[in-house]
Amino acid sequence: MNIIETNIPEVKLLEPKIFGDERGFFMETFRDNWFREHISDCTFVQENHSKSNKNVLRGLHYQTAHTQGKLVRVVIGSVFDVAVDLRKSSPTFGKWFGTVLSAENKRQLWIPEGFAHGFYTLENNTEFVYKCTDYYDPSSEHSLLWNDPTIGIEWNLIGEPNLSAKDMAGKILAEAVVFE
């Protein structure tokens, strides 16, 4: 697995080694001992899978209790995936990193605890899979406003994003609950 550094040191882009021939391909998507040694000494307890049509924007979500680190990837289609640093004591507080994850490039993104996460689907029937380091807890979930101008995420929207009511009501960074 190749580790690609990002503008936020704790957020890592992972590129698997792909072994392919005329029959198809094989790749290792996760190995616990490698991940613990090179990325984070954590345990994944939940895995989620979502399917979305083109122009769906999900996020930016985070939990303040039962905080979650996430290892995310796309198995069908493509997304623009974003992490926003919400750790007030961090030198990258309020900064974001975004990248295209796709079934074609097979890359994964590691988003540690203390970050908001969201993605924008670039194709119909996109399937997104992610491992989490803690269980989903709706009582501690928050949404950061996806288009907060102080954060300035460059989503490169194809059209108007399709948002949930929860995501339309997200808080701007200045009003959001953040981490110390």
C-alpha positions in Angstrom: 0.0 0.0 0.0 1.4 3.4 -1.0 0.8 6.3 1.5 0.2 9.7 -0.1 0.6 12.6 2.2 -2.0 15.4 2.2 -2.0 19.1 3.3 -3.3 17.9 6.7 -0.6 15.5 8.1 -3.0 13.2 9.9 -5.2 12.6 6.8 -3.7 10.0 4.6 -4.5 8.9 1.0 -3.9 5.2 0.5 -3.2 3.7 -2.9 -3.3 -0.1 -3.0 -1.1 -2.4 -5.1 -3.2 -3.8 -7.8 -2.4 -7.1 -9.5 -4.3 -7.5 -12.7 -4.4 -9.4 -15.9 -6.9 -10.3 -18.6 -9.1 -12.0 -16.0 -9.5 -9.0 -13.8 -7.6 -7.8 -10.7 -6.8 -8.5 -7.1 -5.9 -6.0 -4.4 -5.6 -6.0 -0.6 -7.8 -3.3 0.8 -7.0 -3.6 4.5 -4.4 -5.4 6.7 -4.7 -4.7 10.4 -1.1 -5.0 11.4 0.1 -2.8 8.4 -2.6 -0.1 9.2 -1.6 0.0 12.9 2.1 0.3 12.1 1.8 2.9 9.3 -1.4 4.8 9.8 -3.2 4.5 13.1 -3.2 2.1 16.1 -7.0 1.8 16.1 -9.7 -0.9 15.9 -12.6 -0.7 13.4 -15.9 -1.8 14.9 -18.4 -0.9 12.2 -18.5 -0.9 8.4 -21.1 1.0 6.4 -22.1 1.0 2.7 -24.2 3.6 0.9 -25.5 4.1 -2.6 -26.2 7.5 -4.1 -27.1 9.0 -7.4 -25.1 11.8 -9.1 -25.0 15.2 -7.4 -25.8 13.8 -3.9 -23.8 15.6 -1.2 -23.6 13.8 2.1 -22.0 15.7 5.0 -20.1 17.2 6.5 -20.8 14.8 9.5 -19.0 14.1 12.8 -19.7 12.9 16.3 -18.6 14.6 19.5 -19.1 11.5 21.6 -18.1 8.1 20.3 -15.9 10.0 17.8 -15.1 8.1 14.7 -12.0 7.6 12.6 -13.0 6.5 9.1 -11.3 4.6 6.3 -13.4 5.3 3.2 -13.4 4.0 -0.4 -15.6 3.8 -3.5 -16.5 0.4 -5.0 -18.8 1.6 -7.8 -18.7 5.1 -9.4 -16.8 8.1 -8.0 -17.0 10.8 -5.4 -15.2 14.0 -4.3 -14.4 13.2 -0.7 -13.7 15.8 1.9 -12.3 16.0 5.4 -12.3 19.2 7.6 -10.1 19.5 10.7 -12.3 20.5 13.7 -9.6 20.2 16.3 -9.3 23.7 17.7 -5.8 23.1 19.0 -4.6 21.9 15.6 -2.5 24.1 13.3 -4.8 23.0 10.5 -8.1 23.8 12.3 -10.8 24.7 9.8 -8.7 23.5 6.8 -9.9 20.9 4.4 -8.6 18.2 2.2 -10.5 16.8 -0.8 -9.8 14.2 -3.4 -11.5 12.0 -6.0 -12.1 8.5 -4.8 -13.4 6.1 -7.5 -13.8 2.4 -8.4 -11.2 3.1 -11.1 -8.5 4.6 -8.9 -9.2 2.3 -6.0 -7.8 4.8 -3.5 -8.9 5.0 0.1 -8.8 8.0 2.5 -8.0 7.8 6.2 -9.9 10.5 8.2 -9.0 10.4 11.9 -11.2 11.4 14.9 -11.7 15.1 15.2 -12.7 15.7 11.6 -15.9 16.3 9.7 -16.4 14.2 6.7 -18.5 14.4 3.6 -18.7 13.5 -0.1 -20.2 14.6 -3.4 -21.2 11.9 -5.9 -19.9 12.4 -9.4 -21.8 9.4 -11.0 -25.2 7.7 -10.7 -25.3 4.5 -8.6 -22.1 5.3 -6.7 -21.4 2.9 -3.9 -19.3 4.1 -0.9 -17.9 1.9 1.8 -16.3 2.9 5.1 -14.9 1.4 8.2 -15.4 3.3 11.5 -13.5 3.2 14.8 -16.6 3.7 16.9 -20.3 3.0 16.6 -22.8 5.4 15.1 -24.4 7.5 17.8 -27.2 9.8 16.5 -27.4 11.6 19.8 -23.9 13.1 19.3 -23.9 13.6 15.6 -23.4 17.1 14.1 -23.4 18.6 10.6 -21.0 21.3 9.5 -22.5 23.4 6.7 -21.1 22.0 3.4 -20.7 25.5 1.8 -19.4 27.5 4.8 -17.5 30.3 3.1 -14.9 30.5 5.9 -13.9 26.9 5.1 -14.2 27.4 1.3 -14.4 23.9 0.1 -14.0 23.8 -3.7 -16.6 21.0 -4.5 -16.5 21.5 -8.3 -20.3 20.9 -8.4 -21.8 19.6 -11.6 -25.2 21.0 -10.7 -27.2 21.8 -7.6 -26.3 19.3 -4.9 -29.0 17.0 -3.6 -28.9 17.5 0.2 -30.8 16.0 3.1 -32.7 18.4 5.5 -30.0 17.6 8.1 -27.2 18.7 5.8 -29.1 21.9 4.7 -29.3 22.8 8.4 -25.6 22.3 9.1 -23.8 24.9 11.2 -21.1 27.2 10.0 -17.7 26.7 11.6 -18.0 29.7 13.9 -21.2 28.2 15.5 -20.2 24.5 15.3 -19.3 22.3 18.3 -15.6 21.5 17.8 -12.9 19.4 19.5 -10.2 20.9 21.8 
